[in-house]
């Protein structure tokens, strides 16, 4: 363990998680979920720690992390914006929404603003087709989007 890990209580928490799962069949995915819960994402140092403690190759850990969409290798913003790209939203201007978010926030899909406030993601459907085009910020749905509605929604979270 390096000095950063020794002085970081999050690694102690992760070590306890790994100890609980050691000896159970196929613990890697569950350990990675728990690690992401502790750290918020899975940076290389965490992947290496998991590999060492579970005694599996780092390539196996990294392969699982990059294969499953549930795992993040970069920190997420405080608020996550999910832009719906499903059929109804696509037909009603989802690409314009993506472009307007880019203009307002300076990031594309998958990006996080430099202030760490927003991460923008794409989803296939949020189940609000009658409000298309739609985005969600955290768990709140915003529909019938135009530039004003997008700016108004972002302003709520910037306060």
Secondary structure as UniProt FT lines:
FT   HELIX           3..6
FT   HELIX           9..21
FT   TURN            22..23
FT   TURN            25..26
FT   HELIX           28..39
FT   HELIX           44..54
FT   HELIX           58..67
FT   TURN            69..70
FT   STRAND          79..84
FT   HELIX           87..91
FT   TURN            92..93
FT   HELIX           94..105
FT   TURN            109..110
FT   TURN            114..115
FT   STRAND          118..123
FT   HELIX           129..131
FT   STRAND          135..137
FT   TURN            138..139
FT   STRAND          140..142
FT   HELIX           147..158
//
